[in-house]
């Protein structure tokens, strides 16, 4: 029987984009996500694996999607495929950040 070491896997949140690498706010977004899940029991729901071997799915802590704090802080954007179970919370969080023009929304111009 083969043993698979899953102590270090590549995981991507489904339905949300957030700054990475050298993009503005990437370090802040990563730190907020890290603080959200640090020393916390999390639930991982895997949806798929992409062509690069990244697991894609939902990550929640205390029954809340971990992207909610990122969205509320203006450090993430929703995509169409965000899990519907969290749609009210996520939409409210993103709306708050957009209205306050937080972080990635600071230069966003609303169109009518």
C-alpha positions as CSV (number, residue, x, y, z in Angstrom):
1,X,0.0,0.0,0.0
2,X,1.4,3.4,-1.0
3,X,1.4,6.2,1.6
4,X,0.5,9.7,0.4
5,X,1.9,12.6,2.4
6,X,-0.7,15.4,2.4
7,X,1.0,17.6,4.9
8,X,1.9,20.0,2.2
9,X,-0.6,20.4,-0.7
10,X,-1.3,23.2,-3.1
11,X,-4.8,24.5,-2.5
12,X,-6.8,27.3,-4.1
13,X,-10.0,28.8,-2.9
14,X,-12.9,28.3,-5.3
15,X,-14.8,31.4,-6.4
16,X,-12.6,34.1,-5.1
17,X,-9.5,36.0,-6.4
18,X,-7.1,37.7,-4.1
19,X,-3.7,39.4,-4.6
20,X,-0.7,37.1,-4.7
21,X,3.0,37.2,-5.2
22,X,4.2,40.8,-5.8
23,X,0.7,42.3,-6.3
24,X,-0.4,45.1,-4.1
25,X,-1.8,43.9,-0.8
26,X,-0.7,40.2,-1.4
27,X,1.3,40.1,1.9
28,X,-1.6,41.6,3.8
29,X,-4.1,39.2,2.3
30,X,-2.0,36.2,3.0
31,X,-1.4,37.3,6.6
32,X,-5.2,37.8,7.2
33,X,-5.9,34.4,5.8
34,X,-3.2,32.9,7.9
35,X,-4.5,34.5,11.1
36,X,-8.1,33.4,10.2
37,X,-7.1,29.7,10.1
38,X,-4.1,29.6,12.5
39,X,-4.8,27.2,15.4
40,X,-8.3,26.7,14.2
41,X,-10.1,23.6,13.1
42,X,-10.9,24.0,9.4
43,X,-13.1,22.1,7.0
44,X,-11.9,21.5,3.5
45,X,-14.4,20.5,0.7
46,X,-12.5,19.6,-2.4
47,X,-14.2,20.3,-5.8
48,X,-11.5,19.4,-8.3
49,X,-7.9,19.3,-9.1
50,X,-6.6,21.6,-11.9
51,X,-4.1,20.8,-14.6
52,X,-1.2,22.1,-12.4
53,X,-2.1,19.8,-9.5
54,X,-3.8,22.4,-7.3
55,X,-6.7,21.2,-5.2
56,X,-9.6,23.6,-5.6
57,X,-12.4,23.9,-3.1
58,X,-13.9,25.5,-0.1
59,X,-12.1,26.2,3.2
60,X,-14.2,27.1,6.2
61,X,-13.4,27.8,9.8
62,X,-16.1,28.0,12.5
63,X,-18.8,27.5,9.8
64,X,-17.6,30.6,7.9
65,X,-15.9,30.6,4.6
66,X,-12.3,31.9,5.1
67,X,-12.7,34.3,2.3
68,X,-15.3,36.4,4.1
69,X,-12.7,38.3,6.2
70,X,-10.7,38.9,3.0
71,X,-13.7,40.2,1.2
72,X,-14.7,42.5,4.0
73,X,-11.2,43.9,4.3
74,X,-11.1,44.6,0.5
75,X,-8.5,42.0,-0.1
76,X,-10.5,39.7,-2.4
77,X,-13.1,39.7,-5.1
78,X,-15.9,37.3,-5.7
79,X,-16.2,35.2,-8.8
80,X,-19.4,33.6,-10.2
81,X,-18.5,30.2,-8.9
82,X,-18.3,31.2,-5.2
83,X,-20.2,28.6,-3.1
84,X,-23.8,29.5,-2.9
85,X,-24.1,28.4,0.7
86,X,-22.1,31.6,1.7
87,X,-23.6,33.9,-0.9
88,X,-25.4,36.3,1.5
89,X,-22.3,36.7,3.8
90,X,-19.9,37.0,0.9
91,X,-22.0,39.5,-1.1
92,X,-22.5,41.7,2.0
93,X,-18.7,41.6,2.8
94,X,-17.7,42.6,-0.7
95,X,-20.4,45.3,-0.9
96,X,-19.1,46.8,2.4
97,X,-15.5,46.8,1.1
98,X,-16.6,48.4,-2.2
99,X,-18.6,51.1,-0.6
100,X,-15.8,52.0,1.8
101,X,-13.3,51.7,-1.1
102,X,-11.0,49.5,0.9
103,X,-7.7,48.2,-0.5
104,X,-8.3,46.7,-3.9
105,X,-11.5,48.7,-4.3
106,X,-9.8,52.1,-3.6
107,X,-9.7,53.1,-7.2
108,X,-12.9,51.4,-8.3
109,X,-15.3,53.7,-10.1
110,X,-19.0,52.7,-9.8
111,X,-20.9,52.8,-13.0
112,X,-24.7,53.4,-13.2
